[in-house]
Amino acid sequence: MNIKVDDLTHPQIKQLLQKHLDDMFATSPRESVHALDLSGLRQSNVTFWSGWQGDELLGCGALKILSATHGEIKSMRTSEHHIRKGVASKMLQHIIQHSQSIGLHQLSLETGTQDFFKPARQLYINHGFKYCGPFGDYLLDPNSQFMTLFITE
């Protein structure tokens, strides 16, 4: 898988991110959806990566910088035909390694509590993330689960 910083203009990226948003709104109440749209992912404090095999999009992920030492994982998504093939794990490892290289000490994320999100929660647990309370601007929400990982070089 070739992982690269992405400018969010490729039609396959737009389609995958729209599917991501559609699933979030179909699964969670509107007020509990914290997924970023294209404009949110283009903010200066967000780096977005896509993973490719030739001209086929395998998945994506993003890192939002919250502070000099804390980042948030956003927009983790695997293309439908590549689920359970290790794409998300490779993307997550890439984001963790990048986070270490820029001096972050902590990575956190918000995901849903519904069964739809169970594979995502298991992925993060498998990579050392632990459940935690709300961080950043998040508030307690019965539809949100928060996780964090402390990283060092």
Salt bridges, closest charged atoms under 4 A:
ASP23 OD1 - LYS19 NZ 3.10
ASP23 OD2 - ARG77 NH2 2.49
GLU56 OE2 - HIS82 NE2 2.81
GLU72 OE2 - LYS74 NZ 3.51
